[in-house]
Amino acid sequence: MSELGHIDSRLLADRPRHIAIIMDGNGRWARARGLPRPAGHREGVKAVRRVVEACRQNGIEALTLFAFSSENWRRPRTEVKLLMDLFISTLKREVRDLHANGVRVRFIGDRTAFSPRLQQLMDETEALTGGNEGLTLAIAANYGGRWDLARAARRLAEQVAAGALDPAGIDPDRLGREVSLADLPEPDLFIRTGGEQRISNFLLWQLAYTELYFTDILWPDFDQDRLAEALAWFAGRQRRFGCTGEQVEQLKGA
């Protein structure tokens, strides 16, 4: 066993197991073409379809998409309604194809703010695709990284109050088991389109050692070739996880 232990596989990998994406730029894409914002969101759905297929073809294990943040409720009411309607129609239209292609769909975030119909569709989608063993597609909806951490802390506090957990036993590993996507490998590659360079309260815990890739490409223009560029960039990174560059090179040469 190498002295670098359980992180060996991540140090050596030239392809991410898990990709997380903030899909930014739908509104600007529409505005640049003199179109209403809804047109940008509809084109964004097409980009999702392309990227899901590209991830499947590239053998990516998990893809997490930031579809709707807990802060997005601040947008104009008409746009929020449009996004909810688009969410419902997209689920209805795409779930059968996703299932047929072995994609397992899951949702992370606080569902209670959504309509009963949307919550039902989310439940049905997870139930239908839950046994699939291909790409895991996680959709973050009404999600925020701070919400995720607060929920994890609350769960631990409840276990302590019930006498099932000693506070001294709470460490990063124990807390990490309570956050969303704890059963998946942590994201190796984070992509944000649209030119902004921040993570915007997305997967705050999970992105601790993730490679961050920012592109000016607006989300509706993101496709298989753009994903290939991000994958090539990732392959050129030296991931250290606290080790030295020399240690990493020695491991690769072993």
N, C-alpha and C positions, 0 to 999 in steps of 0.2 A: 504494500500500500504506500503510495507517495505521501511525503510529509504534507502535501497540500490537501490531502484528504478528499472529502466529498465534493469539493468544487472542481476537481480535475476535469470533468466532462464539460463544464461551462468554460473553462479556460481554453480548452482545445477546440471547441465547436466553431466552425466557420459559417454556420447557418443557425438562425434563431429557432428555438422550439416554440416560443410564444412571442407574438407581436401585439403591441397595443397602439391604437391610433386615435388621435383627435382629428376629426374630419372637419376642418375649418375652411371657410371660403365660399360656401354656397350662395350667400347673399351677394357678395362682391362679384361672383361669377355672373349672376343674373344682372346686376346693375351695369356691369361693363358691356352687356349686350342689349341694354335698354329693355330688359324684361323684368317682370315683377319677381319679388323674392321667392314665391312658391315655385317658380320655374327652376330656380337654383336648387331648391330642396329635392325636387323630382329628379333632376340630373344627378344629384348626390346619391340617390338610391341606386341609379345605374352604376355609379362608381363602386358602391358597396358590392354589388353583384360581381363586378369584374375582379375586385380584390379578393373576395371570398374564393372565387374559382382559382385565381392565381395562387393563393395560399394552399389550396388543396393540391394543385399541380406541383408545388414546390415542397410538399411534404411537411408543411408547418403544422404543428400539433394544436396550437391554440391561437385564436385571434380575438382580441377584445376591442370593441368599438365604443367610443364615447358618443352615444346617440342623443342624450338629453341630460344636461347637468341639473343639479338642484338649484343652480342660479338662473337657469334658462326660463324659469317661471316669471322672471322680471321682464321678459320681452312683451311686446304688444299682444293684447289678448287675442287678436285675430290671427297673429302668427302662431301663437301657442296652439290655438284650436286647429289650425292647418297642420301643424306638426303632429298633433295627436291623431287627426284623421288620416294623415299619411302613414303614420305608424301602424294603425289598424289595417289599412288597405294593403300595405306592404306585407304584413304578417300573413294576411289571408292569401295573398297572391304567391308568396315565395316559400311558405313552409313545406309544401308538398315536394317541391324540387329539392330543397335542402335535405329533407328526409330521404328522398330517393338517392341522393348522393352521399349518404352516410354522415351528414353533418349533425352534430349534437348542439342544439341551441339552448342557451340559458340566459337568464337576466339577473343583473345585480343592481341594487338600488332599492329605494323605498317605494314599493308599489302602491301603498295606501292612498297616495294622492291621485292616482289614475282612476278613470271611470271603471265601474264594474265590468263593462264589456271588454275593455282593454286588459284588465287583470285576468279575465277569463281566457282571453286569447293567449296571453303569456303562459298561463298554467297549461293550456291545451298544447301549446307548442313544445313546452318542456316535456310534457308527458309523452307526446308523439315521438320526439327525437331522442329521448333520454337514454335509450339503449344503443344508440349509434356509436361506432368506434372510430370514426374518421375525425376530421377537424372539429374541434370544439369552438363554437362561435359564441362568445359572451358579449351581450349587449348591455352597456351601462346606461340605465334610464332612471331619471330622478336620482342620480348618483352623485356623491361628492366624497372626496377622500377623507375629509374631516368627519363627515357623517359615518363613514366606514369605521374609522378609529374610535369614535365615540360609542358606536354600537358594540364594537369588540370589548371596549372597557366596561360597558354596562353588563355584558354577558359574564365577564370575569367577576364583576362585583356581585352579581346575583349568585354565582357559584360560591363565592366567599361567604356571602350572607347565609347561604343554605348549609354551610359547613362542609361543602364538597371540595373546597380548594383552600389551601394554605396561602395567604398573601405572599409568603416568602418564595412560593413556587412560581410566581409570575415573573417571567423573564421574556426577552424578545421572542424566543421560540414559542413559548406558550401563548403570548399575545398574537403572534403571527398565525396561529391555528384558528383564530376567531375572525380574521378579516375575510373579506370576499375573495373568492378564487383560491383559497388556501390549499385546495386539492390539486391545483395546477402548478406547473413550473412557473416561477416568477418571470415576468416579461424580460426577454433579452434585448428586444429592440422596441423603442418608442418612436413613433412617427407623428409629426404634426405638420399638416399642410397649411397653406395660406399665409406663410411668412411670419407669424407670431412665434416668439421663442420663450414659451413658458408652459408649465404643465397644468395650470388652471384647475387645481384641486382634483386632479385625476390620479387615482391609484397611488396616493402619497406614500403608503407603506411599501407597496409592491414594486415601486420604481427605484428602490434604494441603489441598486447596482445595474440599472438598465442603461444601455447606450441610447443617447438622445439624438434623434435625427430630425432636423427641421428643413423644410423646403418651401419655396415661394409658390409652388404649384397649388392652385386652388383645387379643393377636393373634387369637384365634378370633372376635372381634367386628369385626375390621378388614375393610372391604369397599370396594366401588367408591366410595361416598360419602366414606369416610374418606380414600381415596387422592386423590379430587378436592380435599379440603381441603388435603392436603399439597401438591398441585400448585399450588393457588391461593396458598398461603404462599410457595412457591418463586418464583412469578411476581412476587411483590412484593419479592423480595430484590434488592439492588444488589450484583452480584459485581464485585470490583475486581482481584483477582489482583496486588496490589501497586501498582496505579495509584491515582490520586485519584478521588474521586467526580465532580469536575468533568470529568476526562478521559472518564469513562464516559458522562456526560451529553452531552458534545460528540460522542462517537462515535455515540450513539443518535440525535442530531439531524442527523447528517451525511447 
